[in-house]
Amino acid sequence: MGSMEDDAALPFMCGVEEPARLQYDWGSRVPLGTYIVQQMADRARVSATDVPESLYGRIDPDALEDLFRPLVDGTPRANGEVTFTFAGHYVTVSSDGTIEIESELGRLKRSGGNVLLTGDVPADVFDELSAQFLGEPEYGRTHLFALYGRDTDTARGRLERATADTDHAHILTYEAAVRSATEVRPQNRQNRPSVTPVVGSLDEFETAIVDDIFELQYRQKGFEPGQLRFCFDSLQFLSEEKSASSVEEFVRDVTKTVEDVSGLGQYLFPGAYDSAPVRAVEPLFDGTIELKVGARGPMQRWHLHDTDYTTTWFPL
């Protein structure tokens, strides 16, 4: 493997937009394990020699093949399946030769989850990635921003980048309780999105976020997986002003709510990935996107927690 700058190629990732479904022929001379790895490499558009780990490190493919291969007289094995993780993917092999491959990233996008965005990079890089996470406009997303220490123009700019429908976009802003409630009023602009200041404690801000998520779910008569796109910005300011225990409790409660409605949440924490504040909250998320700016421009790599896999660096 080359240097970080040399690794700016396509990541080993397939089954993102939808799970890849394959049919293995038990009469094939190609071993099952070889077939799986080659098919994944082809779909990821990388060489089989660039596959980042050995399949034997996750499962014994020979034993798997023996488990499901038809009997000598041709009698099929009893119905069954085995699922294992491999290089950031979930691989399910069935006794009828059906194989389904789904990347953890794809599963998060389809079924919902919570992702940490971090790195020591300019704000514009965060804006670009955050806008990508708002999703394609044609799918009728509902967007909710919760801003802590950030201006509403931050959210407006990202919505504009994503060409999102602002009629279905909502912004909550945290205002410290020292300000009078008469000084902070909802912004009833003719142009959307709606903006609602929340004056009070962090607990009150959390309550407002949770209530808004369930209210939006009620209005939609339920969310499809990934329909709600939630953005919290910024964990950096929150961590600087609140205790570690308060931050952890807040993040746990909000991420659970997003997960309960099958939403996809993004949480921005500008700062070095290996810094203590970032590492303190990273385990609370399903995945982490680490950002940097290299010779080839803005780069990203994914740390996928459930499959315990880190991609190579690739362009934003």
C-alpha positions, 0 to 999 in steps of 0.5 A: 500500500502506498502513502496516504497521498497515493491512496487517493483512488477509489475505495474498496466499496460496493453495494452502496446504492443497493445491495449487490446480489450474485448467484454462485454456481456450485458446479463452478471450478472457481472456489466460492471464496475466490468468486466472492472477492473477485466479484466485490473487486469488480464492482468496486472497480479495483484489482483483486490484489488491492483488496485490503484484507484477506477473506480468511481473516474473517471466515474460512471460505473452504468450510463455508463451501463445504457447509452449503455445497450439494451432496455428492448425489446432487441433493441440495443442502437444507435451507440456510445462510451465513452472514459475515463482515468483510472489509466494510461489507456485510456478506450473506451466503445462502445454500441455494448459491445466492450471495448478497453483498452490502456495504456498511455505508450503503446500509447506513444511507438506506436504513438510517444511522448517525455519522460523525464528520471531523477533521482539521480542514476549512469550513468550506470542506465541511459545508461540501460534505454536509450538503452531500449528506442532505441527500438527493432533492428528488427523494422528498427529504425532510431536513432538520438542522440543530445549530449550536454556536453556528449562524443560520446562514450555515444551514441555508448555504448547505441547503442551497448547495444540495438544491434541497426543498426548503419547504421541508427544511427546519432550523433550531438554534440554541440561545443561552438562557441569559438572553431574554426570550423577548429578544429572540423570536422565530424568524417568519421569513417568506422564504423557507426554511423555518427558523426557531430559536430555543432559549434555555438549557442544553436539556431544553435544546435536546427536548426541542430537537426530540420533539421536532423530530417526532412532530415532523414524523407525525406530519409525514405519517411516518418516515421512510428509512433515510427520509429524515436528514438531521444535522447537528453543528457544532460539537466543537462548540458544545464540547468546549462549553459543556462537561464531557458527561453532558455532551455524551448524554446529549449525543446519546439521546439525540442519536437514539431519536434519529435512529428510532425514526430511521433517519440519517444524522450528521454531527460536525466536529471540526478538529483533528481526528486523533484529538482527545475531544473527538476520540471521546465522542467517536464511539457514540456514532455508527461511523466517522468520516475523517477529512483532510486537504491534500495535494489533490484537494479535499479528501475523506476516509471512512471509519466504519464501526460495526464492520471495524473497517477503515477505507483508504483516502479518496476524493470528496 
